[in-house]
């Protein structure tokens, strides 16, 4: 026996040797807010390492045991998350290992991982690209040998208010009537008017908005983090941009004019995209428009086969 092992055996283990003041099973025991490196796919065939916030818990069924072995959980997490890419098979294997480390003490385990998934996004028109960070959550549970997996992401987008757009068009019509109501303007006169300050009496309000999506994944598929983000952005059509030149900004303005939406519209768009995805067994969508007109948010929520 090495001196290190000898020292460890000489140290008291109160958690396993002392009985609890009040015996009884516990639903969940573990750790929250663990800082760890996480290896994940980058969406381009490689992997990236990102800082992650991790929580892990097991139940405690041995009513006479005072505590669990948190160090065993931590070391398994540290060794696995930094060296193996985030996949369902990796998570399933990790949960089995976590549970096996508490054989006789625990019968179920749950794991939650939060991290920022960095993706490089092309500009709309120009030959540029920039990085965008997406908050991602992964929740995995193992109970009665049943493995379940949930995935969540957040996507920022621009939402132009349909009511404000209609009111702006009406104001522009009224301005046109005021300026040309008594004349028959030429094409050139109208074109010059449209390019002047008089040609835009009002502009619709738009705001940065957030879609938070959580999905329950069907068994047998890989972890579709990038695919889920892509599906949400395609459905909304106006995701916020990264590297932007003037031609990109103009293209973005056109997309906003073509896709005015209330928060209700945004939630329904995302629902249609998720309903068409066989990898998704359930979902919860929250579309929040951080209003520029009001000091409060407008929020719509849709759920299907999803708790809460």
C-alpha positions in Angstrom: 0.0 0.0 0.0 1.4 3.4 -1.0 1.7 6.2 1.6 -1.1 8.0 -0.1 -3.5 5.0 0.1 -2.4 4.5 3.7 -3.2 8.1 4.6 -6.6 7.9 2.9 -7.5 4.8 4.8 -6.5 6.5 8.1 -8.9 9.4 7.4 -12.3 9.2 9.0 -15.3 8.7 6.7 -18.2 10.2 8.6 -20.7 9.9 5.7 -20.5 6.1 5.6 -19.6 5.3 9.2 -22.0 7.5 11.2 -25.8 7.0 11.2 -28.0 9.9 10.3 -29.8 11.7 13.1 -33.1 10.9 11.3 -33.1 7.8 9.1 -35.0 7.8 5.8 -34.6 7.7 2.0 -34.0 10.9 0.0 -35.4 11.7 -3.4 -32.3 13.5 -4.7 -28.8 14.2 -3.4 -25.9 15.7 -5.3 -24.3 18.8 -6.6 -25.4 21.9 -8.6 -23.3 24.5 -10.4 -20.2 22.4 -11.1 -17.8 24.2 -13.5 -16.3 21.7 -16.0 -15.0 21.7 -19.5 -17.3 20.1 -22.1 -16.4 18.7 -25.5 -19.1 19.0 -28.1 -19.5 18.9 -31.9 -18.9 22.2 -33.7 -21.4 21.5 -36.6 -18.5 21.3 -39.1 -17.2 17.8 -38.4 -15.0 18.7 -35.5 -15.3 19.4 -31.8 -14.9 22.4 -29.5 -14.4 22.6 -25.8 -16.7 24.9 -23.9 -17.1 25.8 -20.2 -20.2 24.1 -18.8 -22.3 24.4 -15.7 -23.2 20.9 -14.6 -25.6 19.5 -12.0 -25.8 15.8 -10.9 -28.0 14.0 -8.4 -28.8 10.5 -7.3 -31.5 9.2 -5.0 -30.5 7.7 -1.6 -32.5 4.6 -0.9 -30.4 3.2 2.0 -32.2 4.7 4.9 -29.3 4.2 7.3 -26.6 5.7 5.2 -25.8 9.3 6.1 -24.6 10.6 2.7 -23.6 9.8 -0.8 -20.1 9.8 -2.4 -20.0 13.2 -4.1 -16.3 12.9 -5.0 -17.1 9.8 -7.1 -19.7 11.7 -9.0 -17.4 14.6 -9.6 -14.4 12.6 -10.8 -16.5 10.6 -13.2 -18.0 13.8 -14.7 -14.6 15.5 -15.0 -13.0 12.6 -16.7 -15.8 12.0 -19.2 -17.1 15.4 -20.2 -13.7 16.8 -21.1 -12.5 13.8 -23.1 -15.6 12.4 -24.9 -17.8 14.4 -27.2 -21.4 15.0 -26.1 -23.6 12.3 -27.6 -26.6 10.3 -26.3 -24.4 7.1 -26.1 -21.8 9.0 -24.0 -24.4 10.4 -21.7 -26.1 7.0 -21.3 -22.7 5.4 -20.5 -21.9 8.2 -18.0 -25.2 7.8 -16.2 -24.7 4.1 -15.9 -21.2 4.7 -14.5 -22.5 7.3 -12.0 -25.2 4.9 -10.8 -22.7 2.0 -10.5 -20.5 4.2 -8.3 -23.4 4.2 -5.8 -24.4 0.5 -6.0 -26.6 -0.4 -3.0 -27.2 3.3 -2.3 -29.0 4.7 -5.3 -31.4 3.4 -8.1 -31.7 6.5 -10.3 -29.6 9.4 -11.5 -30.1 12.7 -13.3 -27.7 15.0 -15.0 -28.1 18.6 -16.3 -25.6 20.4 -18.5 -25.7 24.1 -19.5 -23.2 25.6 -21.9 -22.9 28.1 -24.8 -22.7 26.4 -28.2 -20.6 28.5 -30.6 -21.5 28.4 -34.3 -20.1 30.3 -37.2 -22.9 31.9 -39.3 -22.6 33.3 -42.8 -23.8 36.8 -43.6 -26.9 37.2 -45.6 -25.3 38.6 -48.8 -21.7 39.6 -48.3 -18.9 37.0 -48.2 -18.4 37.3 -44.5 -19.2 35.1 -41.5 -19.2 35.6 -37.7 -19.6 33.6 -34.5 -22.8 33.4 -32.6 -23.3 31.8 -29.1 -26.5 29.8 -28.3 -27.4 28.8 -24.8 -27.9 25.0 -24.7 -29.2 22.7 -22.0 -29.0 18.9 -22.0 -30.9 16.9 -19.3 -30.5 13.2 -19.0 -32.0 10.7 -16.6 -31.6 7.0 -15.9 -34.2 5.2 -13.9 -35.2 1.5 -14.0 -32.7 1.1 -16.8 -34.7 3.6 -18.8 -32.6 6.4 -20.4 -34.4 9.7 -21.2 -33.0 12.8 -22.8 -34.1 16.4 -23.2 -32.5 19.2 -25.2 -33.0 22.9 -25.0 -31.7 25.9 -26.9 -32.2 29.7 -27.1 -32.4 31.6 -30.3 -32.5 35.4 -30.8 -34.4 36.9 -33.7 -35.9 40.1 -34.9 -39.7 40.6 -34.8 -41.4 43.3 -36.7 -44.9 44.1 -35.3 -47.6 43.4 -37.9 -49.9 46.1 -36.4 -47.2 48.7 -36.4 -46.4 47.7 -40.0 -50.0 48.3 -41.1 -50.2 51.6 -39.3 -47.0 52.7 -40.9 -48.2 51.9 -44.3 -51.4 53.9 -43.6 -49.4 56.9 -42.5 -47.3 56.6 -45.7 -50.5 56.6 -47.7 -51.8 59.6 -45.9 -48.5 61.4 -46.6 -48.7 60.5 -50.3 -52.2 61.8 -50.5 -51.1 65.1 -48.8 -48.2 65.6 -51.2 -49.8 64.3 -54.5 -53.6 64.4 -53.9 -54.2 67.2 -56.3 -51.6 66.3 -59.0 -50.8 63.4 -61.3 -47.2 62.7 -60.4 -44.7 61.3 -62.8 -42.7 58.1 -62.2 -39.6 60.2 -61.6 -41.4 62.4 -59.1 -42.7 59.5 -57.1 -39.4 57.7 -57.2 -37.6 60.8 -55.8 -40.3 61.3 -53.2 -39.9 57.7 -52.0 -36.2 58.3 -51.5 -36.7 61.5 -49.6 -37.6 62.0 -45.9 -41.2 62.8 -47.0 -41.5 59.3 -48.5 -41.5 57.6 -45.2 -43.9 59.0 -42.7 -43.6 56.2 -40.2 -41.6 53.1 -39.6 -42.8 49.9 -37.9 -41.3 49.0 -34.6 -39.3 45.8 -34.3 -37.4 44.3 -31.4 -34.9 41.7 -30.5 -36.8 38.6 -29.4 -36.0 35.3 -27.9 -37.3 31.8 -28.5 -36.6 29.2 -25.8 -37.2 25.7 -27.0 -37.0 22.5 -25.0 -37.6 19.1 -26.6 -37.9 15.5 -25.5 -35.9 13.4 -27.8 -37.0 10.1 -29.3 -34.7 7.1 -28.7 -32.1 6.0 -31.3 -31.0 9.4 -32.6 -27.8 11.5 -32.1 -28.0 14.7 -30.2 -29.4 17.2 -32.8 -28.1 20.5 -31.2 -27.2 22.2 -34.4 -30.1 20.8 -36.3 -32.5 22.1 -33.6 -31.0 25.6 -33.7 -31.1 25.6 -37.5 -34.8 24.5 -37.6 -35.8 27.3 -35.2 -33.9 29.9 -37.2 -35.4 28.8 -40.5 -38.9 28.8 -39.1 -38.5 32.4 -37.8 -36.6 33.6 -40.9 -35.1 36.7 -39.1 -32.4 35.4 -36.7 -30.0 38.1 -35.5 -26.9 38.5 -37.5 -23.1 38.6 -36.8 -20.8 40.2 -39.5 -22.9 42.8 -41.3 -22.1 45.0 -44.2 -24.6 47.5 -45.7 -25.9 44.9 -48.2 -26.5 42.5 -45.4 -28.4 45.1 -43.3 -30.6 45.9 -46.3 -31.3 42.2 -46.8 -32.2 41.9 -43.1 -34.6 44.8 -43.4 -36.3 43.1 -46.3 -36.6 39.8 -44.3 -38.2 41.8 -41.5 -40.8 43.4 -43.9 -41.5 39.9 -45.4 -41.9 38.3 -42.0 -43.9 40.5 -39.6 -44.9 38.5 -36.5 -46.6 38.7 -33.2 -45.2 36.4 -30.5 -48.1 34.1 -31.3 -47.0 33.8 -34.9 -43.4 33.0 -33.8 -44.5 30.2 -31.5 -46.7 28.7 -34.2 -43.9 28.8 -36.7 -41.6 27.0 -34.4 -44.3 24.4 -33.6 -44.8 23.6 -37.3 -41.0 23.0 -37.6 -40.9 20.7 -34.6 -44.0 18.8 -35.6 -42.2 17.8 -38.8 -39.1 16.5 -37.0 -39.2 12.7 -36.2 -36.5 13.0 -33.7 -38.7 15.1 -31.4 -41.2 13.3 -29.2 -42.4 16.4 -27.3 -41.6 20.1 -26.8 -42.2 23.3 -25.0 -41.8 26.6 -26.9 -41.7 30.1 -25.3 -41.5 33.0 -27.7 -40.7 36.3 -25.9 -40.8 39.6 -27.7 -38.9 42.2 -25.7 -41.1 45.1 -26.8 -39.7 48.4 -28.0 -43.2 49.9 -27.7 -44.0 48.7 -24.2 -41.8 48.3 -21.0 -42.9 44.7 -20.8 -42.5 41.5 -22.9 -45.1 39.8 -25.0 -44.9 36.1 -24.5 -46.5 33.0 -26.2 -46.1 29.4 -25.0 -46.9 26.1 -26.7 -46.3 22.6 -25.4 -46.8 19.0 -26.6 -46.1 15.8 -24.7 -43.9 17.8 -22.4 -44.1 18.1 -18.6 -45.0 21.5 -17.3 
